């Protein structure tokens, strides 16, 4: 018996339309029309047949695409984006005897986003965004700038712990955890 391998794939599609009181040619057009599609895949492996030692490891992947239909003629509530997330982890538990248990684990996550967002020019200018983000402007739409950003995020987390069970009525444990979320 090697252990247990679990895999899963999921897909979800959300189409959200909200209507408000509108006048004229937009009466029958939703004030918000957003499509969000999500793909998720994961695989986990648990090995518990090693002497006094358990190992768990896994990977996961997620892709999301958000699109707001411009035909609403309203400011988009959520920017258009494509988002990729992936992560991997490994954790181990060691039991040298019935009283002691030692555990440790580490996880790495990466996220990449491609975003398109409209900014009113007066807001853009009042925040002095042009000084730092002028190269991100990809379109001029009257009183708005269309911007494009590529964003990358890295996260590392780890833990180390121990527990001592002197009898059936007592357990003492301690744990140290580290997480970095920029």
C-alpha positions in Angstrom: 0.0 0.0 0.0 1.7 3.2 -1.2 -0.8 5.7 0.1 -3.7 7.6 -1.2 -3.9 9.9 -4.2 -6.8 12.3 -4.6 -7.5 14.4 -7.7 -10.3 16.8 -8.5 -11.3 19.2 -11.3 -14.1 21.7 -11.0 -15.5 24.3 -13.3 -18.0 27.1 -12.5 -19.5 29.7 -14.7 -21.4 32.7 -13.2 -23.3 35.2 -15.3 -24.6 38.0 -13.2 -26.9 40.7 -14.5 -28.4 43.4 -12.4 -31.1 45.7 -13.5 -31.9 49.2 -12.3 -34.3 51.9 -13.2 -32.9 53.3 -16.5 -34.4 55.7 -19.0 -34.2 55.9 -22.8 -32.3 53.5 -25.1 -30.8 51.6 -22.1 -34.1 50.7 -20.4 -33.9 47.0 -21.3 -30.1 46.7 -20.8 -28.7 45.5 -17.5 -26.9 48.1 -15.5 -24.3 45.4 -14.6 -23.5 42.3 -16.8 -20.6 40.3 -15.5 -19.3 36.8 -16.5 -16.9 34.9 -14.3 -15.5 31.5 -15.2 -13.4 29.5 -12.9 -11.3 26.3 -13.5 -9.8 24.5 -10.5 -7.6 21.4 -10.4 -5.9 19.8 -7.4 -4.0 16.6 -6.6 -3.1 15.4 -3.1 -0.9 12.5 -2.0 -1.0 11.0 1.5 1.6 8.4 2.5 1.0 6.9 5.9 2.6 3.5 5.6 6.0 4.6 6.6 7.3 3.6 10.1 6.3 6.4 12.6 6.1 8.8 9.7 3.3 10.4 7.6 3.8 12.5 4.6 1.3 14.7 2.7 2.0 16.6 -0.4 -0.2 18.4 -3.0 -0.5 20.9 -5.8 -3.4 23.0 -6.9 -4.2 25.3 -9.9 -6.9 27.8 -10.4 -7.7 30.0 -13.4 -10.4 32.7 -13.4 -11.6 35.0 -16.2 -13.8 38.0 -15.3 -15.5 40.0 -18.1 -17.8 43.0 -17.7 -19.9 43.7 -20.7 -19.4 47.3 -21.9 -22.8 47.4 -23.5 -24.2 48.3 -20.1 -22.8 51.8 -20.6 -22.0 51.9 -16.9 -18.7 52.1 -15.1 -17.5 48.5 -14.4 -17.8 47.5 -10.8 -15.1 44.8 -11.2 -12.2 45.2 -13.6 -11.7 42.7 -16.4 -9.0 40.2 -15.4 -7.4 36.8 -16.1 -6.0 35.3 -12.9 -3.8 32.2 -12.6 -3.0 30.8 -9.1 -0.9 27.7 -8.4 0.5 26.3 -5.2 2.3 23.3 -3.8 2.8 22.0 -0.3 4.4 19.2 1.7 3.9 18.4 5.3 5.3 15.6 7.5 4.4 14.1 10.9 6.8 12.0 12.9 5.7 9.9 15.9 8.8 8.4 17.6 6.6 7.0 20.3 3.0 7.3 21.7 3.8 10.4 23.7 5.6 12.6 21.2 4.5 14.0 17.8 6.5 16.3 15.7 5.2 18.0 12.5 6.4 20.4 9.9 5.2 21.8 6.6 5.9 24.3 3.9 3.7 25.8 1.2 4.4 28.1 -1.8 1.8 30.0 -3.7 2.0 32.0 -6.9 -0.6 34.3 -8.5 -0.5 36.2 -11.8 -3.1 38.6 -12.9 -3.7 40.4 -16.2 -6.1 43.3 -15.5 -7.9 46.0 -17.5 -9.4 48.8 -15.6 -10.9 52.2 -16.5 -10.0 55.3 -14.5 -11.6 58.6 -14.7 -8.9 61.0 -15.8 -9.7 63.6 -13.1 -9.2 60.8 -10.5 -6.1 59.5 -12.2 -4.6 63.0 -12.2 -5.6 63.8 -8.6 -3.8 60.7 -7.4 -0.7 61.5 -9.5 -0.9 58.0 -11.1 0.7 59.4 -14.3 4.1 59.7 -12.5 4.3 55.9 -11.9 1.8 54.3 -14.2 1.8 56.2 -17.5 3.1 53.2 -19.4 0.0 51.2 -18.2 -2.4 53.4 -20.2 -3.6 51.4 -23.3 -6.6 53.4 -24.4 -8.1 56.9 -24.3 -11.9 57.0 -24.0 -12.9 60.6 -23.5 -12.9 61.3 -19.8 -11.4 57.8 -19.0 -8.1 56.0 -19.4 -8.1 52.2 -20.0 -5.2 50.7 -18.2 -3.5 47.3 -18.3 -1.6 45.8 -15.4 0.3 42.6 -15.0 0.6 41.7 -11.3 2.6 38.8 -9.7 2.3 37.7 -6.1 4.4 35.1 -4.2 3.6 33.6 -0.8 5.6 31.3 1.3 4.4 29.8 4.5 5.8 27.2 6.9 5.1 25.6 10.3 7.0 23.6 12.8 5.3 22.0 15.9 5.5 19.4 18.6 3.1 17.9 21.0 3.6 15.8 24.2 0.9 13.6 25.6 2.0 12.3 29.0 -1.4 10.5 29.7 -4.9 10.2 28.2 -6.0 13.4 30.1 -3.3 15.8 29.1 -1.6 17.1 26.0 1.0 19.9 25.7 1.7 21.4 22.3 3.5 24.2 20.6 3.7 25.5 17.1 5.6 28.1 15.2 4.1 29.3 11.9 5.4 31.8 9.3 3.4 33.3 6.5 4.5 36.0 4.0 1.6 37.7 2.2 2.8 40.8 0.4 
